[in-house]
Amino acid sequence: MTKKIRTLVVDDSPLARELIMDILSTDKDIEVVGEAANGLEATQKVRDLKPDIVTIDLEMPVMNGVEAITEIMGSNAVPILVVTTGGDARIAYDAISHGALDLVMKPDVSRDRAGEFIGKIKLLAGIKVITHIRSRAMKQAKPAPKLSSGVGKIGRLVAVAASTGGPEALSIILSSLPAGLPCPVVIAQHISDGFVAGMADWLRTMSKLSVRSPAEGEPLLPGTVYLSPSERHMEITGAKTIKLAARQEKDIFHPSCDRLLCSAARVFGSGSIGVILTGMGSDGARGMEKIRKAGGTTIAQDEKTSIVFGMPRIAIESGCIDKVLPIGEISGEIVRIINGDTAALNER
């Protein structure tokens, strides 16, 4: 008999708790072992019930969601999925920085999208949580070299693919990249609809670069980070502008990492730097292969610092990765490549 996924549901709204529990109860592999109406109650029930995963709201009385996540991850670490409203998008990334694994919007937790929600619960429940990855990564990181003057002014692009655990990994990379980066950075991060603006706001607070979710036709500028919206797929045009392609019902991943990375290879060729970070599945591996075949440079996050070593592993096994690095060393490698330090690369 398969062990059921023991789930704790935390929300101050009885109706929200009831809806989430009703959805989860439709799956034979999930057992709701408890519910809590505030963060303090949640911390106590995590200790007593030892759930495999917790779903948690952010705005709650007594102790809010971020405070509860901080307490849980410090004492009884467990996978946590934030279930919140669009108005909490900026706060939601504080939850990510304190240990939550992923976010979903409350309107997405509905009976017509039950399968998607249940699938996310099953995925996250199987993850061995890594606590305080940011603080550890920053302590272990080697200082990024200074930018050399007059290098990489034309024809460079950093293209990043990320999924589960990606926001925290991105925060580590972007907080370490120097001001005056002479090339744009484009990012496809798998994310629920409605959270990209909040993620851009959050990353902006820790990065020396400009961070934005771009508009159709926007030109690529150096020192600027472009986050793909989840509702569209972002690509790079031959004119080095942003193209936002319509998302189809059949699209499994949103936004698509492969579409962004393939367009980077097509437009920037040997000037493209591909980076694939933590995440489940294979999205991004094909794009990394295209970048390498075009003469660009490819970097994968290592297993030890990845929340989910799926996307990087598949890319590495395909033979298209030049260097595998812990998250705290990736920004330094990007700067070395831009500086033209070919010795930083593995021999091909």
Secondary structure as UniProt FT lines:
FT   STRAND          5..10
FT   HELIX           14..25
FT   TURN            28..29
FT   STRAND          30..36
FT   HELIX           39..49
FT   STRAND          53..56
FT   HELIX           65..75
FT   STRAND          80..84
FT   HELIX           86..88
FT   HELIX           89..97
FT   TURN            98..99
FT   STRAND          102..105
FT   HELIX           106..108
FT   HELIX           111..113
FT   HELIX           114..125
FT   TURN            131..132
FT   HELIX           133..140
FT   TURN            149..150
FT   STRAND          157..162
FT   TURN            164..165
FT   HELIX           166..176
FT   TURN            179..180
FT   STRAND          185..189
FT   TURN            193..194
FT   HELIX           196..204
FT   TURN            205..206
FT   STRAND          210..212
FT   TURN            216..217
FT   TURN            222..223
FT   STRAND          224..227
FT   STRAND          232..236
FT   TURN            238..239
FT   STRAND          241..246
FT   TURN            249..250
FT   HELIX           257..268
FT   HELIX           269..271
FT   STRAND          272..276
FT   TURN            283..284
FT   HELIX           285..293
FT   TURN            294..295
FT   STRAND          297..301
FT   TURN            303..305
FT   HELIX           311..317
FT   TURN            318..319
FT   STRAND          323..325
FT   HELIX           327..338
FT   TURN            339..340
FT   HELIX           342..344
//
